[in-house]
Structures are given as structure tokens and as C-alpha cells.
């Protein structure tokens, strides 16, 4: 990370790892805030954000079926794209 001067605003690997480490530490509000403050530049980053948001939800407040369906649709659209 030092070579890249820390974690940027995009949902690249460093930011994703930081979000997951916050979730693992039980700091879901901070993890959600980091997702929300991200600046996606590529379509896949929106999908990653949706998946991370769902993962941040506490068991007592699970994601809605609509939110889950949207994340699945976005994920399938990405993985079904032909290789460039």
C-alpha cells in the first residue's frame, strides 16, 4: 500500500480488503461508510459495492429480496460478459 500512497477512493483491492477487515472486526458502520464514500469508475465496482453492502448487513436486518436480486443480476451480467 505504501507504494500506492494508501487506499484510494475506488473499490480496488486495497479498499475492498480494508472494508472486509472492518467487517471482520465488527465495525460494520465504518465498513458501510467506506463503501458509501467510494467513487466507482467501472461498472464492476458498483457490483462489488452492492455485494459488500449486503455482507455488512447485520443478521437482525438482512438484505431485502430486491437488494439480493439486484446484486445477483449485476454479478451475472459481469461474469457472462465475453472476454475482451
C-alpha positions as a Markdown table, in Angstrom:
| # | Residue | x | y | z |
|---|---|---|---|---|
| 1 | Unk | 0.0 | 0.0 | 0.0 |
| 2 | Unk | 2.9 | 2.4 | 0.7 |
| 3 | Unk | 3.8 | 2.2 | -3.0 |
| 4 | Unk | 0.4 | 3.4 | -3.9 |
| 5 | Unk | 0.2 | 6.1 | -1.1 |
| 6 | Unk | -2.6 | 4.3 | 0.9 |
| 7 | Unk | -6.1 | 3.4 | -0.1 |
| 8 | Unk | -7.8 | 5.4 | -2.8 |
| 9 | Unk | -11.4 | 6.2 | -3.3 |
| 10 | Unk | -12.1 | 3.4 | -5.9 |
| 11 | Unk | -13.1 | -0.1 | -4.9 |
| 12 | Unk | -9.8 | -1.7 | -5.9 |
| 13 | Unk | -8.3 | -4.5 | -3.8 |
| 14 | Unk | -6.8 | -2.3 | -1.0 |
| 15 | Unk | -10.1 | -0.6 | -0.3 |
| 16 | Unk | -12.0 | -4.0 | -0.5 |
| 17 | Unk | -9.6 | -5.5 | 1.9 |
| 18 | Unk | -9.9 | -2.6 | 4.3 |
| 19 | Unk | -13.8 | -2.9 | 4.2 |
| 20 | Unk | -13.6 | -6.6 | 4.8 |
| 21 | Unk | -11.2 | -6.2 | 7.7 |
| 22 | Unk | -13.6 | -3.6 | 9.3 |
| 23 | Unk | -16.5 | -6.1 | 8.8 |
| 24 | Unk | -14.4 | -8.9 | 10.4 |
| 25 | Unk | -13.7 | -6.6 | 13.4 |
| 26 | Unk | -17.4 | -6.0 | 13.8 |
| 27 | Unk | -17.2 | -2.4 | 12.6 |
| 28 | Unk | -20.0 | -2.6 | 10.1 |
| 29 | Unk | -20.9 | 1.1 | 10.4 |
| 30 | Unk | -17.4 | 2.1 | 9.4 |
| 31 | Unk | -17.3 | -0.5 | 6.7 |
| 32 | Unk | -20.6 | 0.7 | 5.3 |
| 33 | Unk | -19.4 | 4.3 | 5.4 |
| 34 | Unk | -16.3 | 3.3 | 3.5 |
| 35 | Unk | -18.4 | 1.6 | 0.8 |
| 36 | Unk | -20.7 | 4.7 | 0.6 |
| 37 | Unk | -17.7 | 7.0 | 0.2 |
| 38 | Unk | -16.2 | 5.0 | -2.6 |
| 39 | Unk | -16.1 | 6.5 | -6.1 |
| 40 | Unk | -16.7 | 3.7 | -8.6 |
| 41 | Unk | -15.2 | 4.3 | -12.0 |
| 42 | Unk | -16.0 | 1.0 | -13.6 |
| 43 | Unk | -19.3 | -1.0 | -13.7 |
| 44 | Unk | -17.8 | -3.9 | -11.8 |
| 45 | Unk | -17.1 | -1.6 | -8.8 |
| 46 | Unk | -20.9 | -0.9 | -8.4 |
| 47 | Unk | -21.4 | -4.7 | -8.3 |
| 48 | Unk | -18.6 | -5.1 | -5.7 |
| 49 | Unk | -20.2 | -2.3 | -3.6 |
| 50 | Unk | -23.6 | -4.0 | -3.7 |
| 51 | Unk | -22.1 | -7.3 | -2.6 |
| 52 | Unk | -20.1 | -5.7 | 0.2 |
| 53 | Unk | -23.1 | -3.7 | 1.4 |
| 54 | Unk | -25.1 | -7.0 | 1.6 |
| 55 | Unk | -22.2 | -8.6 | 3.6 |
| 56 | Unk | -22.2 | -5.6 | 6.0 |
| 57 | Unk | -25.8 | -6.1 | 7.0 |
| 58 | Unk | -26.4 | -7.5 | 10.4 |
| 59 | Unk | -28.2 | -10.8 | 10.8 |
| 60 | Unk | -31.0 | -9.0 | 12.5 |
| 61 | Unk | -31.5 | -6.8 | 9.5 |
| 62 | Unk | -30.9 | -8.9 | 6.4 |
| 63 | Unk | -30.9 | -7.5 | 2.9 |
| 64 | Unk | -34.2 | -7.3 | 1.1 |
| 65 | Unk | -35.1 | -9.8 | -1.6 |
| 66 | Unk | -35.0 | -6.8 | -4.1 |
| 67 | Unk | -31.5 | -5.9 | -3.0 |
| 68 | Unk | -30.3 | -9.5 | -3.2 |
| 69 | Unk | -31.9 | -9.9 | -6.7 |
| 70 | Unk | -30.2 | -6.8 | -7.9 |
| 71 | Unk | -26.8 | -7.9 | -6.7 |
| 72 | Unk | -27.3 | -11.3 | -8.3 |
| 73 | Unk | -28.4 | -9.7 | -11.7 |
| 74 | Unk | -25.4 | -7.4 | -11.7 |
| 75 | Unk | -23.0 | -10.2 | -10.8 |
| 76 | Unk | -24.4 | -12.5 | -13.5 |
| 77 | Unk | -24.1 | -9.7 | -16.1 |
| 78 | Unk | -20.5 | -9.2 | -15.3 |
| 79 | Unk | -19.5 | -12.9 | -15.3 |
| 80 | Unk | -21.5 | -13.5 | -18.5 |
| 81 | Unk | -19.6 | -10.8 | -20.5 |
| 82 | Unk | -17.4 | -12.2 | -23.2 |
| 83 | Unk | -13.6 | -11.9 | -22.6 |
| 84 | Unk | -12.1 | -8.9 | -24.3 |
